[in-house]
Amino acid sequence: MTPKRGPASSGPVKLDEEGMDMRKALDIVGLPVIDVHTGNRVGVIKDMVFSQNLQALGVLLETRTWLTSPRWIEWDRVSAFGEDAVLVPEEDFLLDFFEEEETFQLRDGKRKWIGLPVLTKNGQEIGVIQDVYFGEKMDKRIVGFEISEGFLSDVTEGRKWLPFPDDAVKGDDAFIVPVHYSQEVKPYINLKNG
């Protein structure tokens, strides 16, 4: 079974300087969630939920009908984030999801990451967030962002990598980073696609 993934799906990414393996959040979106003890499909990942302190809280599942409330699984309850599926120890870990003011989502909801401009503290726009990166072990901590500097730059140079700054500020309308982070934007090398 091949999961449906968007065109941005590209597998593990390795930075050219640091050599660190990472996972893109959008590569997880669209994967089936499987109960490891029964082999039953629990749902499909629709989005990810992040806390005010910018750490992953859980995964949001697609709803089956218009009338059902969204369901989610807390990050710590996930057994494994595989390349082809996400495994959970049992279906009982599904919780009703209610969007709260102090949470962010990756691509949907009132407060989302994708499409958010990245600005330095002196007002220079570095780019727009297109994806979020985790370390290969998929702990809660975000290690960086994929950013777009615009369509022409994406086509001629490719998208860029921006390491996650510890002293960043995430607002509803912009992601603010220290001034020197305009020099931290780097290209990345996709291991699967060269």
C-alpha positions in Angstrom: 0.0 0.0 0.0 1.4 3.4 -1.0 0.1 6.3 1.1 -1.2 9.3 -0.7 1.2 12.2 -0.2 1.4 15.6 -1.7 4.0 16.8 -4.2 6.1 18.1 -1.3 6.8 14.6 -0.1 10.6 14.0 -0.3 11.6 11.6 2.5 14.6 12.2 4.9 16.6 15.4 4.4 20.2 15.9 5.3 21.7 19.3 5.7 24.9 19.8 3.7 26.9 21.3 6.6 25.6 19.7 9.8 24.9 16.3 8.2 21.9 15.8 10.4 19.0 13.5 9.3 15.6 15.1 9.6 11.9 14.4 8.9 9.5 16.9 7.3 6.2 17.3 9.0 4.3 17.3 5.7 5.7 13.8 5.0 3.8 12.6 8.0 0.6 14.2 7.0 -1.5 11.8 4.9 0.0 8.6 6.5 -2.4 6.0 7.9 -2.5 5.5 11.7 -2.4 1.8 12.6 -3.1 0.1 15.9 0.0 -2.0 16.5 -1.9 -4.7 18.4 -4.8 -5.3 16.0 -3.4 -4.1 12.7 -6.6 -2.0 12.3 -6.5 1.4 10.7 -7.4 4.1 13.2 -7.4 7.0 10.8 -5.3 9.2 8.5 -3.2 12.1 9.7 -4.6 15.4 8.6 -2.4 17.9 10.5 -0.1 18.4 13.5 -0.7 20.4 16.7 2.0 22.5 18.4 2.1 24.2 21.8 2.7 27.8 22.7 6.3 26.8 23.5 6.7 25.6 19.9 6.8 21.8 20.6 4.7 19.1 19.0 1.6 18.1 21.0 0.1 15.6 18.7 -1.4 14.6 15.4 -4.8 15.5 14.2 -6.8 12.9 12.2 -9.1 13.4 9.3 -12.8 13.4 10.2 -15.0 10.8 8.6 -18.2 13.0 8.3 -19.1 16.6 8.6 -20.9 16.1 11.9 -18.1 14.4 13.8 -15.7 16.4 15.9 -12.0 16.2 15.0 -9.9 13.5 16.8 -6.3 13.6 17.7 -3.5 11.5 19.3 -1.0 13.0 21.8 2.6 12.9 20.5 3.8 10.8 23.5 1.2 8.1 22.7 2.6 7.4 19.2 4.7 4.2 19.1 6.4 5.0 15.8 6.5 7.5 13.0 7.4 5.3 10.1 7.9 6.2 6.5 4.7 4.5 5.4 2.5 4.5 8.6 2.2 5.9 12.1 1.8 3.3 14.8 -0.2 3.6 18.1 -0.4 1.1 20.9 -4.2 1.1 20.9 -7.2 2.9 19.5 -8.2 4.1 23.0 -5.6 6.9 22.7 -7.9 8.9 20.3 -9.1 12.1 22.0 -11.6 14.8 20.9 -9.8 17.8 19.6 -10.8 21.4 20.5 -8.7 24.1 19.0 -7.4 26.3 21.8 -5.8 29.8 21.7 -2.4 28.6 22.9 -2.1 25.9 20.1 -0.9 26.1 16.5 -1.5 23.7 13.6 0.8 23.0 10.8 -1.5 23.8 7.9 -5.1 24.3 9.0 -6.9 26.1 11.8 -6.9 29.7 13.0 -3.2 29.7 13.9 -1.0 27.8 11.4 2.7 27.6 10.5 2.5 27.1 6.7 2.4 30.5 4.9 3.7 32.4 7.9 6.4 35.0 7.0 9.7 34.8 8.9 10.9 38.2 9.9 14.1 39.3 11.6 13.8 41.7 14.6 14.9 44.6 12.3 12.0 43.9 9.9 13.7 42.0 7.1 11.6 39.1 5.6 13.7 36.0 5.3 11.0 33.9 3.6 7.7 32.1 4.2 7.4 28.9 6.2 6.5 25.9 3.9 7.3 23.0 6.3 8.6 22.2 9.8 11.5 19.7 10.4 12.0 17.3 13.3 15.1 15.3 14.1 15.1 11.7 12.7 13.9 10.4 16.0 10.8 12.5 15.8 10.9 13.9 19.3 8.7 16.9 20.0 11.3 19.5 19.3 11.3 21.4 16.0 14.8 21.6 14.6 14.1 23.9 11.6 11.9 25.2 8.8 11.7 24.9 5.1 11.2 28.4 3.8 10.4 29.8 0.4 12.0 33.0 -0.7 9.4 33.2 -3.6 8.5 31.3 -6.7 11.4 32.4 -8.8 13.9 31.6 -6.1 12.3 28.2 -5.4 12.6 27.3 -9.1 16.2 28.6 -9.7 17.8 27.8 -6.3 15.3 25.6 -4.5 13.8 26.1 -1.1 16.0 26.8 1.9 16.5 25.5 5.4 16.4 27.7 8.5 17.5 26.2 11.8 15.1 26.7 14.7 16.2 29.6 16.9 15.6 29.2 20.7 14.7 32.8 21.1 12.1 33.0 18.3 8.6 34.5 18.8 5.7 32.9 17.1 2.7 35.2 16.5 -0.5 34.9 14.6 0.9 37.0 11.7 4.7 36.4 11.7 7.5 34.3 13.1 10.2 36.7 14.5 13.9 35.6 14.7 17.1 37.3 15.7 18.7 39.6 13.2 21.7 37.4 12.5 19.3 34.6 11.4 19.2 36.2 7.9 22.7 34.7 7.5 21.6 31.3 8.8 19.4 30.4 5.7 21.0 27.4 4.0 20.2 25.1 1.1 19.5 21.4 1.9 20.2 18.2 0.1 17.4 15.6 -0.3 18.9 12.2 0.2 16.1 10.3 -1.7 15.9 12.5 -4.7 19.6 13.7 -4.8 
